[in-house]
Amino acid sequence: MEITRRTDYAVRLISGLVRSQGEPLSVKTAAEEYDVPYSFARSIQHDLVLSGIITSQRGASGGMLLNIDPSKVTMLELVESVQGPISVAVCAREKDYCPREKACEFHHVWVGADKLLKNYLSSVTIQDLVDGAKSPSISSELAKEDAFTPEKMHHVPCQGCSTLHD
């Protein structure tokens, strides 16, 4: 799983919108302040409007406005809204993707990595990160040494997706 350049740029733009505290932020200004190529910023703005994360206000005093509460939206939700579901392996994300899933010695490793990643990214809100108030962390259940043994995999749900995996 890789955070795409598009997602990195989108996160930068969103942090600028959080900092603007409800005031419109022009795409040009945001692109300049957060080192995002302007054409890329325009494209990302369009996608964020379509996803409902921001609204766009036209006119001389217009710009982008947040359409979400950054204190309620997690980093996982933001990343997935830009680049889709995240996963380290397709077999961990799509049940019955591989006919070897039940016999595979490594399947629980990929599912565990997904749980860790989703738990970590869903442990903080966008507001937490922008304010520097909280850093991402993993739950104590996932921090246990034996949390990802094959026998325990079905007992620990992904915090980000609330799915129990076999």
DSSP file (Angstrom, degrees, kcal/mol; ACC not computed):
  #  RESIDUE AA STRUCTURE BP1 BP2  ACC     N-H-->O    O-->H-N    N-H-->O    O-->H-N    TCO  KAPPA ALPHA  PHI   PSI    X-CA   Y-CA   Z-CA
    1    1 A M              0   0    0      0, 0.0     2,-0.4     0, 0.0    87,-0.1   0.000 360.0 360.0 360.0 133.2    0.0    0.0    0.0
    2    2 A E        -     0   0    0     85,-0.1     2,-0.6     0, 0.0    85,-0.1  -0.992 360.0-125.1-132.0 136.4    1.3    3.4   -0.9
    3    3 A I        -     0   0    0     -2,-0.4    76,-0.0     1,-0.1     2,-0.0  -0.701  40.0-131.8 -75.7 122.7    0.0    6.8   -0.2
    4    4 A T     >  -     0   0    0     -2,-0.6     4,-2.4     1,-0.1     5,-0.2  -0.276  14.0-114.8 -75.4 161.7   -0.2    8.4   -3.7
    5    5 A R  H  > S+     0   0    0      1,-0.2     4,-2.7     2,-0.2     5,-0.2   0.894 119.0  56.7 -60.1 -39.4    1.1   11.8   -4.6
    6    6 A R  H  > S+     0   0    0      1,-0.2     4,-2.5     2,-0.2    -1,-0.2   0.910 107.6  47.2 -59.2 -43.5   -2.5   12.8   -5.1
    7    7 A T  H  > S+     0   0    0      2,-0.2     4,-2.6     1,-0.2     5,-0.2   0.913 110.3  52.3 -66.1 -42.9   -3.4   11.8   -1.6
    8    8 A D  H  X S+     0   0    0     -4,-2.4     4,-1.8     1,-0.2    -2,-0.2   0.933 112.6  45.2 -58.0 -46.3   -0.4   13.6   -0.2
    9    9 A Y  H  X S+     0   0    0     -4,-2.7     4,-2.4     1,-0.2    -2,-0.2   0.901 111.6  52.4 -64.6 -40.8   -1.4   16.8   -2.0
   10   10 A A  H  X S+     0   0    0     -4,-2.5     4,-2.6     1,-0.2    -2,-0.2   0.905 108.0  51.2 -62.5 -41.3   -5.0   16.4   -0.9
   11   11 A V  H  X S+     0   0    0     -4,-2.6     4,-2.4     1,-0.2    -1,-0.2   0.892 109.3  51.2 -63.4 -39.5   -4.0   16.1    2.7
   12   12 A R  H  X S+     0   0    0     -4,-1.8     4,-1.8    -5,-0.2    -2,-0.2   0.928 111.2  47.3 -62.7 -44.6   -1.9   19.3    2.4
   13   13 A L  H  X S+     0   0    0     -4,-2.4     4,-1.9     1,-0.2    -2,-0.2   0.909 111.4  51.0 -64.1 -41.6   -4.9   21.2    0.9
   14   14 A I  H  X S+     0   0    0     -4,-2.6     4,-2.4     1,-0.2    -1,-0.2   0.900 107.1  53.5 -63.7 -40.2   -7.2   19.9    3.6
   15   15 A S  H  X S+     0   0    0     -4,-2.4     4,-2.2     1,-0.2    -1,-0.2   0.889 108.0  51.7 -62.5 -36.3   -4.8   21.0    6.3
   16   16 A G  H  X S+     0   0    0     -4,-1.8     4,-1.4     2,-0.2    -1,-0.2   0.888 109.1  49.9 -64.3 -38.9   -4.8   24.5    4.8
   17   17 A L  H  <>S+     0   0    0     -4,-1.9     5,-0.7     2,-0.2     4,-0.4   0.879 109.2  51.3 -68.2 -37.4   -8.6   24.5    4.8
   18   18 A V  H ><5S+     0   0    0     -4,-2.4     3,-1.3     1,-0.2    -2,-0.2   0.925 110.9  49.0 -63.3 -42.8   -8.7   23.4    8.5
   19   19 A R  H 3<5S+     0   0    0     -4,-2.2    -1,-0.2     1,-0.3    -2,-0.2   0.774  99.4  66.1 -67.7 -25.7   -6.2   26.3    9.3
   20   20 A S  T ><5S-     0   0    0     -4,-1.4     3,-1.7    -5,-0.1    -1,-0.3   0.583  96.6-143.7 -75.2  -7.1   -8.4   28.8    7.4
   21   21 A Q  T < 5 -     0   0    0     -3,-1.3    -3,-0.1    -4,-0.4    -2,-0.1   0.862  68.7 -37.3  49.0  51.4  -11.1   28.2   10.1
   22   22 A G  T 3 <S+     0   0    0     -5,-0.7    -1,-0.3     1,-0.3    -4,-0.1   0.372 108.1 122.4  88.8  -5.6  -14.1   28.5    7.8
   23   23 A E  S <  S-     0   0    0     -3,-1.7    -1,-0.3    -6,-0.2    43,-0.1  -0.698  72.6-100.2 -87.2 142.1  -12.8   31.2    5.5
   24   24 A P        -     0   0    0      0, 0.0     2,-0.5     0, 0.0    41,-0.2  -0.322  34.6-155.6 -60.0 142.0  -12.6   30.4    1.8
   25   25 A L  B     -A   64   0A   0     39,-2.0    39,-3.1    -3,-0.0    38,-0.1  -0.983  14.4-128.7-122.7 120.8   -9.2   29.5    0.6
   26   26 A S     >  -     0   0    0     -2,-0.5     4,-2.6    37,-0.3     5,-0.2  -0.370  13.6-128.7 -69.1 147.1   -8.3   30.0   -3.0
   27   27 A V  H  > S+     0   0    0      1,-0.2     4,-2.9     2,-0.2     5,-0.2   0.895 110.0  53.7 -60.4 -40.6   -6.9   27.1   -4.9
   28   28 A K  H  > S+     0   0    0      2,-0.2     4,-2.2     1,-0.2    -1,-0.2   0.935 110.8  44.7 -61.8 -47.4   -4.0   29.3   -6.1
   29   29 A T  H  > S+     0   0    0      2,-0.2     4,-2.9     1,-0.2     5,-0.2   0.927 114.8  48.3 -62.7 -46.1   -3.1   30.4   -2.6
   30   30 A A  H  X S+     0   0    0     -4,-2.6     4,-2.3     1,-0.2     6,-0.2   0.913 110.6  51.8 -61.4 -43.1   -3.3   26.9   -1.2
   31   31 A A  H  <>S+     0   0    0     -4,-2.9     5,-2.3    -5,-0.2     4,-0.3   0.915 114.0  43.5 -60.7 -43.1   -1.2   25.5   -4.0
   32   32 A E  H ><5S+     0   0    0     -4,-2.2     3,-0.8    -5,-0.2    -2,-0.2   0.930 116.3  45.9 -67.9 -45.9    1.5   28.1   -3.4
   33   33 A E  H 3<5S+     0   0    0     -4,-2.9    -2,-0.2     1,-0.2    -1,-0.2   0.804 120.9  37.3 -69.7 -30.1    1.4   27.8    0.4
   34   34 A Y  T 3<5S-     0   0    0     -4,-2.3    -1,-0.2    -5,-0.2    -2,-0.2   0.154 108.8-113.8-113.5  18.4    1.5   24.0    0.5
   35   35 A D  T < 5 +     0   0    0     -3,-0.8    -3,-0.2    -4,-0.3    -4,-0.1   0.898  64.4 145.5  53.3  49.7    3.8   23.2   -2.5
   36   36 A V      < -     0   0    0     -5,-2.3    -1,-0.2    -6,-0.2    -2,-0.1  -0.974  57.4-110.0-115.2 126.7    1.1   21.6   -4.7
   37   37 A P     >  -     0   0    0      0, 0.0     4,-2.7     0, 0.0     3,-0.3  -0.327  28.9-126.8 -55.2 134.4    1.3   22.1   -8.4
   38   38 A Y  H  > S+     0   0    0      1,-0.3     4,-2.4     2,-0.2     5,-0.2   0.881 107.1  50.4 -55.3 -45.4   -1.6   24.4   -9.3
   39   39 A S  H  > S+     0   0    0      1,-0.2     4,-1.8     2,-0.2    -1,-0.3   0.885 112.7  48.0 -63.8 -36.1   -3.0   22.1  -12.1
   40   40 A F  H  > S+     0   0    0     -3,-0.3     4,-2.8     2,-0.2    -2,-0.2   0.917 109.6  53.0 -66.8 -43.3   -2.9   19.2   -9.6
   41   41 A A  H  X S+     0   0    0     -4,-2.7     4,-2.6     1,-0.2    -2,-0.2   0.886 107.9  51.0 -60.4 -40.0   -4.6   21.3   -6.9
   42   42 A R  H  X S+     0   0    0     -4,-2.4     4,-2.0     2,-0.2    -1,-0.2   0.920 111.8  47.1 -63.3 -43.3   -7.4   22.2   -9.3
   43   43 A S  H  X S+     0   0    0     -4,-1.8     4,-2.0     2,-0.2    -2,-0.2   0.909 113.5  47.3 -64.8 -43.2   -7.9   18.6  -10.2
   44   44 A I  H  X S+     0   0    0     -4,-2.8     4,-2.8     2,-0.2     5,-0.2   0.893 108.4  55.9 -65.8 -39.7   -7.9   17.5   -6.5
   45   45 A Q  H  X S+     0   0    0     -4,-2.6     4,-2.2    -5,-0.2    -1,-0.2   0.930 106.7  50.8 -56.9 -45.7  -10.3   20.4   -5.7
   46   46 A H  H  X S+     0   0    0     -4,-2.0     4,-2.3     1,-0.2    -1,-0.2   0.927 112.0  46.3 -58.8 -46.9  -12.7   19.0   -8.2
   47   47 A D  H  X S+     0   0    0     -4,-2.0     4,-2.1     1,-0.2    -1,-0.2   0.885 111.2  51.5 -64.9 -39.1  -12.5   15.5   -6.7
   48   48 A L  H  X>S+     0   0    0     -4,-2.8     5,-1.6     2,-0.2     6,-1.5   0.840 109.6  50.5 -68.7 -32.4  -12.9   16.7   -3.2
   49   49 A V  H ><5S+     0   0    0     -4,-2.2     3,-1.1    -5,-0.2    -2,-0.2   0.935 110.6  49.3 -66.7 -46.4  -16.0   18.7   -4.2
   50   50 A L  H 3<5S+     0   0    0     -4,-2.3    -2,-0.2     1,-0.3    -1,-0.2   0.852 110.4  50.7 -61.7 -34.9  -17.4   15.5   -5.9
   51   51 A S  H 3<5S-     0   0    0     -4,-2.1    -1,-0.3    -5,-0.2    -2,-0.2   0.583 113.7-119.1 -80.3  -8.8  -16.7   13.5   -2.7
   52   52 A G  T <<5S+     0   0    0     -3,-1.1    -3,-0.2    -4,-0.5    -2,-0.1   0.509  82.7 116.6  86.7   4.5  -18.5   16.1   -0.5
   53   53 A I  S   <S+     0   0    0     -5,-1.6    14,-3.3    -6,-0.2    15,-0.5   0.867  82.2  14.8 -74.7 -36.1  -15.4   16.9    1.5
   54   54 A I  E     -B   66   0A   0     -6,-1.5     2,-0.3    12,-0.3    -2,-0.3  -0.879  66.4-143.3-130.6 165.0  -15.2   20.5    0.3
   55   55 A T  E     -B   65   0A   0     10,-2.7    10,-2.4    -2,-0.3     2,-0.5  -0.865  18.0-132.4-119.5 162.3  -17.5   23.0   -1.4
   56   56 A S  E     -B   64   0A   0     -2,-0.3     2,-0.5     8,-0.2     8,-0.2  -0.965  13.3-161.5-120.5 130.9  -16.4   25.5   -3.9
   57   57 A Q  E     -B   63   0A   0      6,-3.2     6,-2.1    -2,-0.5     2,-0.1  -0.949  13.1-146.7-114.2 123.1  -17.5   29.2   -3.7
   58   58 A R        +     0   0    0     -2,-0.5     3,-0.2     4,-0.2     2,-0.1  -0.392  49.3  57.9 -84.6 163.1  -17.2   31.3   -6.8
   59   59 A G  S >  S-     0   0    0      1,-0.2     3,-1.8    -2,-0.1    -2,-0.1  -0.406  97.6 -53.9 111.2 175.2  -16.4   35.0   -7.0
   60   60 A A  T 3  S+     0   0    0      1,-0.3    -1,-0.2    -2,-0.1    -2,-0.0   0.832 138.4  35.3 -60.2 -35.8  -13.7   37.4   -6.0
   61   61 A S  T 3  S+     0   0    0     -3,-0.2    -1,-0.3     2,-0.0    -2,-0.1   0.093 102.1 110.6-105.2  23.0  -13.9   36.3   -2.3
   62   62 A G    <   +     0   0    0     -3,-1.8     2,-0.3    -6,-0.0    -4,-0.2  -0.019  27.8 122.9 -84.9-169.4  -14.5   32.7   -3.2
   63   63 A G  E     - B   0  57A   0     -6,-2.1    -6,-3.2   -37,-0.1     2,-0.3  -0.964  61.7 -30.7 148.9-162.2  -12.4   29.6   -2.8
   64   64 A M  E     -AB  25  56A   0    -39,-3.1   -39,-2.0    -2,-0.3     2,-0.4  -0.652  50.3-170.9 -89.2 145.1  -12.6   26.2   -1.2
   65   65 A L  E     - B   0  55A   0    -10,-2.4   -10,-2.7    -2,-0.3     2,-0.1  -0.996  28.6-109.5-133.8 140.5  -14.5   25.6    2.0
   66   66 A L  E     - B   0  54A   0     -2,-0.4   -12,-0.3   -12,-0.2   -13,-0.1  -0.452  24.1-172.7 -65.8 139.1  -14.5   22.5    4.2
   67   67 A N        +     0   0    0    -14,-3.3     2,-0.3    -2,-0.1   -13,-0.2   0.172  65.4  65.3-115.9  13.1  -17.8   20.6    4.1
   68   68 A I  S    S-     0   0    0    -15,-0.5     3,-0.0     5,-0.0    -2,-0.0  -0.850  87.6-109.4-129.2 163.9  -16.8   18.2    6.9
   69   69 A D    >>  -     0   0    0     -2,-0.3     3,-2.5     1,-0.1     4,-0.9  -0.871  25.1-157.0 -94.5 108.5  -16.1   18.5   10.6
   70   70 A P  T 34 S+     0   0    0      0, 0.0    57,-2.5     0, 0.0    56,-0.6   0.673  90.8  62.8 -64.2 -14.9  -12.3   17.8   10.8
   71   71 A S  T 34 S+     0   0    0     55,-0.2    54,-0.1     1,-0.2     3,-0.0   0.528 110.1  39.7 -83.9  -4.9  -12.7   16.8   14.4
   72   72 A K  T <4 S+     0   0    0     -3,-2.5     2,-0.5     2,-0.1    -1,-0.2   0.483  98.4  84.0-117.6  -8.4  -14.9   13.9   13.3
   73   73 A V     <  -     0   0    0     -4,-0.9    53,-2.5     4,-0.0    54,-0.3  -0.865  68.3-146.3-102.9 124.8  -13.1   12.8   10.2
   74   74 A T  B  >  -C  125   0B   0     -2,-0.5     4,-2.1    51,-0.3    51,-0.3  -0.384  25.5-111.7 -84.8 164.7  -10.2   10.4   10.7
   75   75 A M  H  > S+     0   0    0     49,-1.9     4,-2.8    46,-0.9     5,-0.2   0.872 119.3  56.6 -60.7 -37.6   -7.0   10.2    8.6
   76   76 A L  H  > S+     0   0    0     45,-1.3     4,-2.8    48,-0.3     5,-0.2   0.938 106.8  48.3 -59.6 -47.3   -8.2    6.8    7.3
   77   77 A E  H  > S+     0   0    0      1,-0.2     4,-1.6     2,-0.2    -1,-0.2   0.895 113.1  47.9 -61.9 -40.4  -11.5    8.3    6.0
   78   78 A L  H  X S+     0   0    0     -4,-2.1     4,-1.2     2,-0.2    -2,-0.2   0.948 113.2  46.6 -66.4 -48.2   -9.6   11.1    4.3
   79   79 A V  H >X S+     0   0    0     -4,-2.8     4,-2.8     1,-0.2     3,-0.7   0.934 114.5  47.4 -60.1 -46.4   -7.1    8.9    2.7
   80   80 A E  H 3X S+     0   0    0     -4,-2.8     4,-1.6     1,-0.2    -1,-0.2   0.793 105.8  59.0 -69.0 -26.1   -9.8    6.4    1.5
   81   81 A S  H 3< S+     0   0    0     -4,-1.6    -1,-0.2    -5,-0.2    -2,-0.2   0.796 115.1  36.7 -70.7 -25.3  -11.9    9.2    0.2
   82   82 A V  H << S+     0   0    0     -4,-1.2    -2,-0.2    -3,-0.7    -1,-0.1   0.880 135.5  16.1 -91.6 -44.8   -9.1   10.2   -2.1
   83   83 A Q  H  < S-     0   0    0     -4,-2.8    -3,-0.2     1,-0.3    -2,-0.2   0.368 102.3-118.1-116.9   6.5   -7.5    7.0   -3.2
   84   84 A G     <  -     0   0    0     -4,-1.6    -1,-0.3    -5,-0.3    -2,-0.2  -0.241  65.4  -9.5  86.0-178.3  -10.1    4.3   -2.3
   85   85 A P        -     0   0    0      0, 0.0     2,-0.4     0, 0.0     8,-0.0  -0.227  69.7-138.5 -56.8 137.0   -9.9    1.4    0.1
   86   86 A I        +     0   0    0    -10,-0.1     2,-0.3   -85,-0.1    32,-0.1  -0.766  33.3 151.4-100.4 145.6   -6.4    0.9    1.4
   87   87 A S        -     0   0    0     -2,-0.4     3,-0.1     1,-0.1   -85,-0.1  -0.958  45.7-137.3-165.8 149.0   -4.8   -2.5    1.8
   88   88 A V  S    S+     0   0    0     22,-0.3     2,-0.3    -2,-0.3    -1,-0.1   0.727  96.5  15.5 -83.0 -22.5   -1.4   -4.2    1.8
   89   89 A A    >>  -     0   0    0     21,-0.2     3,-1.2     1,-0.1     4,-0.9  -0.985  68.8-131.0-152.0 139.9   -2.7   -7.1   -0.2
   90   90 A V  H >> S+     0   0    0     -2,-0.3     4,-2.7     1,-0.3     3,-0.6   0.828 107.8  61.2 -61.5 -31.5   -5.9   -7.7   -2.2
   91   91 A C  H 34 S+     0   0    0      1,-0.2    -1,-0.3     2,-0.2     6,-0.2   0.772 102.2  52.4 -68.2 -23.4   -6.4  -11.0   -0.5
   92   92 A A  H <4 S+     0   0    0     -3,-1.2    -1,-0.2     1,-0.1    -2,-0.2   0.728 116.4  39.5 -79.7 -22.4   -6.7   -9.2    2.8
   93   93 A R  H << S+     0   0    0     -4,-0.9     2,-0.7    -3,-0.6    -2,-0.2   0.802 113.4  51.8 -96.0 -35.6   -9.3   -6.9    1.5
   94   94 A E  S >< S-     0   0    0     -4,-2.7     3,-1.8    -5,-0.1     4,-0.3  -0.896  80.3-134.6-115.4 109.5  -11.4   -9.2   -0.7
   95   95 A K  T 3  S+     0   0    0     -2,-0.7    -3,-0.1     1,-0.3    -2,-0.0  -0.294  90.5  11.5 -58.8 140.5  -12.8  -12.3    0.9
   96   96 A D  T 3  S+     0   0    0     -5,-0.2    -1,-0.3     2,-0.2    -5,-0.1   0.652  85.3 130.7  64.0  18.9  -12.3  -15.4   -1.3
   97   97 A Y  S <  S+     0   0    0     -3,-1.8    -2,-0.1    -6,-0.2    -6,-0.1   0.910  72.1  39.2 -63.5 -41.6  -10.0  -13.5   -3.7
   98   98 A C  S >  S-     0   0    0     -4,-0.3     3,-1.7    -7,-0.2     4,-0.2  -0.925  72.2-145.1-115.1 131.4   -7.5  -16.3   -3.6
   99   99 A P  T 3  S+     0   0    0      0, 0.0     3,-0.3     0, 0.0     4,-0.2   0.703 103.0  57.4 -66.2 -16.4   -8.4  -20.0   -3.6
  100  100 A R  T >> S+     0   0    0      1,-0.2     4,-1.9     2,-0.1     3,-0.8   0.413  73.9 108.9 -90.5   1.6   -5.4  -20.6   -1.3
  101  101 A E  T <4 S+     0   0    0     -3,-1.7     3,-0.3     1,-0.3     6,-0.2   0.861  79.4  43.3 -49.1 -48.8   -6.6  -18.2    1.4
  102  102 A K  T 34 S+     0   0    0     -3,-0.3    -1,-0.3     1,-0.2    -2,-0.1   0.783 121.9  39.5 -73.0 -26.3   -7.6  -20.8    4.0
  103  103 A A  T <4 S+     0   0    0     -3,-0.8     2,-0.3    -4,-0.2    -1,-0.2   0.531  88.5 113.7 -97.6  -8.3   -4.4  -22.8    3.5
  104  104 A C     <  -     0   0    0     -4,-1.9     4,-0.4    -3,-0.3     3,-0.4  -0.479  55.3-154.4 -73.2 126.8   -2.0  -19.9    3.0
  105  105 A E  S    S+     0   0    0     -2,-0.3    -1,-0.2     1,-0.2     4,-0.1   0.674  94.3  44.9 -70.2 -17.4    0.6  -19.6    5.8
  106  106 A F  S >> S+     0   0    0      1,-0.1     4,-1.6     2,-0.1     3,-1.1   0.543  82.3  92.8-106.8 -10.1    0.9  -15.8    5.2
  107  107 A H  H 3> S+     0   0    0     -3,-0.4     4,-2.5     1,-0.3     5,-0.2   0.898  85.7  53.5 -54.6 -44.8   -2.7  -14.7    4.8
  108  108 A H  H 3> S+     0   0    0     -4,-0.4     4,-2.2     1,-0.2    -1,-0.3   0.792 104.7  57.1 -63.5 -25.9   -3.0  -13.8    8.5
  109  109 A V  H <> S+     0   0    0     -3,-1.1     4,-2.4     2,-0.2    -1,-0.2   0.929 109.1  43.9 -68.2 -44.9    0.1  -11.6    8.1
  110  110 A W  H  X S+     0   0    0     -4,-1.6     4,-2.1     2,-0.2   -22,-0.3   0.900 115.0  48.7 -67.8 -40.5   -1.5   -9.5    5.3
  111  111 A V  H  X S+     0   0    0     -4,-2.5     4,-2.3     2,-0.2    -1,-0.2   0.911 112.1  50.0 -64.7 -41.1   -4.8   -9.3    7.2
  112  112 A G  H  X S+     0   0    0     -4,-2.2     4,-2.7    -5,-0.2    -2,-0.2   0.900 108.4  51.7 -63.3 -41.1   -2.9   -8.3   10.4
  113  113 A A  H  X S+     0   0    0     -4,-2.4     4,-2.5     1,-0.2    -1,-0.2   0.900 109.5  50.7 -62.9 -39.7   -1.0   -5.6    8.5
  114  114 A D  H  X S+     0   0    0     -4,-2.1     4,-2.9     2,-0.2     5,-0.3   0.930 110.2  49.6 -61.2 -45.4   -4.3   -4.2    7.1
  115  115 A K  H  X S+     0   0    0     -4,-2.3     4,-2.7     1,-0.2    44,-0.3   0.925 111.7  48.5 -60.7 -44.9   -5.7   -4.1   10.7
  116  116 A L  H  X S+     0   0    0     -4,-2.7     4,-2.7     2,-0.2    -1,-0.2   0.942 113.9  45.9 -60.1 -48.2   -2.6   -2.3   12.0
  117  117 A L  H  X S+     0   0    0     -4,-2.5     4,-2.6     2,-0.2     5,-0.2   0.935 116.2  44.0 -62.9 -48.2   -2.7    0.2    9.2
  118  118 A K  H  X S+     0   0    0     -4,-2.9     4,-1.9     2,-0.2    -1,-0.2   0.899 114.9  49.3 -65.7 -40.4   -6.4    0.9    9.4
  119  119 A N  H  < S+     0   0    0     -4,-2.7     4,-0.4    -5,-0.3    18,-0.2   0.924 112.7  48.3 -62.8 -44.7   -6.3    1.1   13.2
  120  120 A Y  H >< S+     0   0    0     -4,-2.7     3,-1.0    -5,-0.2    17,-0.5   0.936 114.5  43.8 -62.0 -49.7   -3.4    3.5   13.1
  121  121 A L  H >< S+     0   0    0     -4,-2.6   -45,-1.3     1,-0.2   -46,-0.9   0.780 113.9  50.9 -70.8 -26.3   -4.9    5.8   10.5
  122  122 A S  T 3< S+     0   0    0     -4,-1.9    -1,-0.2    -5,-0.2    -2,-0.2   0.469  90.2  81.2 -89.2   0.5   -8.3    5.8   12.2
  123  123 A S  T <  S+     0   0    0     -3,-1.0     2,-0.3    -4,-0.4    -1,-0.2   0.577  94.2  44.5 -82.0  -8.0   -6.9    6.6   15.6
  124  124 A V  S <  S-     0   0    0     -3,-0.6   -49,-1.9    -4,-0.2   -48,-0.3  -0.976  72.7-134.9-136.4 150.3   -6.6   10.4   14.9
  125  125 A T  B  >  -C   74   0B   0     -2,-0.3     4,-1.8   -51,-0.3   -51,-0.3  -0.542  31.8-110.4 -93.2 166.0   -8.8   13.0   13.3
  126  126 A I  H  > S+     0   0    0    -53,-2.5     4,-2.6   -56,-0.6     5,-0.2   0.903 121.0  53.4 -60.6 -41.4   -7.7   15.6   10.8
  127  127 A Q  H  > S+     0   0    0    -57,-2.5     4,-2.6   -54,-0.3     6,-0.3   0.908 104.5  55.1 -62.1 -42.5   -8.1   18.2   13.5
  128  128 A D  H  >>S+     0   0    0    -58,-0.4     5,-1.8     1,-0.2     6,-1.0   0.926 112.2  43.5 -54.4 -46.0   -5.9   16.3   15.9
  129  129 A L  H  <5S+     0   0    0     -4,-1.8     3,-0.4     2,-0.2    -2,-0.2   0.916 113.6  48.5 -70.4 -44.1   -3.1   16.2   13.4
  130  130 A V  H  <5S+     0   0    0     -4,-2.6    -1,-0.2     1,-0.2    -2,-0.2   0.899 116.4  44.2 -63.3 -39.8   -3.4   19.9   12.2
  131  131 A D  H  <5S-     0   0    0     -4,-2.6    -1,-0.2    -5,-0.2    -2,-0.2   0.638 105.3-128.9 -77.9 -14.0   -3.5   21.1   15.9
  132  132 A G  T  <5S+     0   0    0     -4,-0.9    -3,-0.2    -3,-0.4    -4,-0.1   0.732  70.3 130.1  70.0  21.2   -0.6   18.7   16.8
  133  133 A A      < +     0   0    0     -5,-1.8     2,-0.3    -6,-0.3    -4,-0.2   0.749  69.3  12.3 -80.7 -25.3   -2.8   17.6   19.7
  134  134 A K        -     0   0    0     -6,-1.0    -1,-0.2    -9,-0.1    -2,-0.2  -0.995  62.9-144.6-155.0 143.3   -2.5   13.9   19.1
  135  135 A S        -     0   0    0     -2,-0.3    -6,-0.0    -3,-0.1    -7,-0.0  -0.768  38.9 -92.1-105.2 155.9   -0.4   11.5   17.1
  136  136 A P        +     0   0    0      0, 0.0     2,-0.3     0, 0.0   -15,-0.1  -0.305  51.5 168.2 -63.0 151.2   -1.6    8.2   15.5
  137  137 A S        -     0   0    0    -17,-0.5     2,-0.3   -18,-0.2   -14,-0.2  -0.945  31.9-110.6-152.3 170.4   -1.3    5.1   17.6
  138  138 A I        -     0   0    0     -2,-0.3   -22,-0.1     1,-0.1     5,-0.1  -0.813  40.1 -98.9-107.6 154.1   -2.5    1.5   17.6
  139  139 A S     >  -     0   0    0     -2,-0.3     4,-1.2     1,-0.1     3,-0.3  -0.256  30.0-115.2 -67.2 156.2   -5.0    0.1   20.0
  140  140 A S  H  > S+     0   0    0      1,-0.2     4,-0.6     2,-0.2    -1,-0.1   0.829 115.3  60.2 -62.8 -31.8   -3.7   -1.9   23.0
  141  141 A E  H >4 S+     0   0    0      1,-0.2     3,-0.7     2,-0.2    -1,-0.2   0.913 108.4  43.1 -61.1 -42.3   -5.4   -5.1   21.6
  142  142 A L  H 34 S+     0   0    0     -3,-0.3    -1,-0.2     1,-0.2    -2,-0.2   0.683 105.5  64.2 -78.3 -17.1   -3.3   -4.8   18.4
  143  143 A A  H 3< S+     0   0    0     -4,-1.2    -1,-0.2    -3,-0.1    -2,-0.2   0.605  76.9 110.8 -81.0 -11.3   -0.1   -4.0   20.4
  144  144 A K  S X< S-     0   0    0     -3,-0.7     3,-1.8    -4,-0.6     4,-0.2  -0.379  77.0-124.3 -66.8 142.2   -0.2   -7.4   22.1
  145  145 A E  T 3  S+     0   0    0      1,-0.3     3,-0.4     2,-0.1    -1,-0.1   0.827 109.0  39.7 -56.4 -36.4    2.6   -9.7   21.0
  146  146 A D  T >  S+     0   0    0      1,-0.2     3,-1.5     2,-0.1    -1,-0.3   0.197  79.8 112.7-102.0  17.2    0.3  -12.5   20.0
  147  147 A A  T <  S+     0   0    0     -3,-1.8    -1,-0.2     1,-0.3     9,-0.1   0.761  80.3  44.3 -62.1 -25.5   -2.5  -10.4   18.4
  148  148 A F  T 3  S+     0   0    0     -3,-0.4    -1,-0.3    -4,-0.2   -36,-0.1   0.091  76.5 127.0-113.7  24.0   -1.8  -11.6   14.9
  149  149 A T  S X> S-     0   0    0     -3,-1.5     3,-1.2     1,-0.1     4,-1.2  -0.514  74.0-111.3 -72.2 151.3   -1.4  -15.3   15.4
  150  150 A P  T 34 S+     0   0    0      0, 0.0     4,-0.4     0, 0.0     3,-0.4   0.854 117.6  55.6 -53.1 -36.4   -3.7  -17.3   13.1
  151  151 A E  T 34 S+     0   0    0      1,-0.2     3,-0.2     2,-0.1    -3,-0.0   0.816 112.8  40.8 -67.1 -29.5   -5.8  -18.5   16.1
  152  152 A K  T X> S+     0   0    0     -3,-1.2     3,-2.1    -6,-0.2     4,-0.7   0.556  85.9  94.5 -96.6  -8.7   -6.5  -14.9   17.2
  153  153 A M  G >< S+     0   0    0     -4,-1.2     3,-0.7    -3,-0.4    12,-0.6   0.832  84.4  51.6 -58.0 -35.0   -7.1  -13.2   13.9
  154  154 A H  G 34 S+     0   0    0     -4,-0.4    -1,-0.3    -3,-0.2    -2,-0.1   0.568 103.7  60.7 -79.9  -5.6  -10.9  -13.6   14.0
  155  155 A H  G <4 S+     0   0    0     -3,-2.1    -1,-0.2     1,-0.1    -2,-0.2   0.619  93.1  66.8 -93.7 -14.1  -11.0  -12.0   17.5
  156  156 A V  S << S-     0   0    0     -3,-0.7     9,-0.4    -4,-0.7    -1,-0.1  -0.894  72.7-153.2-115.1 106.0   -9.6   -8.6   16.7
  157  157 A P        -     0   0    0      0, 0.0     2,-0.4     0, 0.0     7,-0.2  -0.393  27.8-103.8 -73.9 153.1  -11.7   -6.4   14.5
  158  158 A C     >  -     0   0    0      5,-1.7     4,-2.7     1,-0.2     5,-0.2  -0.630  25.3-146.6 -69.1 128.4  -10.2   -3.7   12.3
  159  159 A Q  T  4 S+     0   0    0     -2,-0.4    -1,-0.2   -44,-0.3   -40,-0.1   0.892  97.0  49.0 -64.9 -38.1  -10.9   -0.4   14.0
  160  160 A G  T  4 S+     0   0    0    -45,-0.2    -1,-0.2     1,-0.2   -45,-0.0   0.785 129.1  19.1 -73.5 -27.4  -11.3    1.4   10.7
  161  161 A C  T  4 S-     0   0    0      2,-0.1    -2,-0.2   -46,-0.1    -1,-0.2   0.510  87.5-136.5-122.4  -6.3  -13.6   -1.1    9.1
  162  162 A S     <  +     0   0    0     -4,-2.7     2,-0.4     1,-0.2    -3,-0.1   0.771  54.5 146.4  55.1  29.6  -15.1   -3.1   12.1
  163  163 A T        -     0   0    0     -5,-0.2    -5,-1.7    -7,-0.1     2,-0.6  -0.804  46.2-141.8 -99.8 135.5  -14.6   -6.3   10.1
  164  164 A L        -     0   0    0     -2,-0.4     2,-0.3    -7,-0.2   -10,-0.1  -0.860  23.5-157.3 -91.2 126.1  -13.8   -9.6   11.7
  165  165 A H              0   0    0    -12,-0.6    -9,-0.2    -2,-0.6   -73,-0.0  -0.812 360.0 360.0-106.4 144.7  -11.3  -11.5    9.5
  166  166 A D              0   0    0     -2,-0.3   -12,-0.2   -12,-0.1   -13,-0.1   0.402 360.0 360.0 -91.1 360.0  -10.7  -15.2    9.5
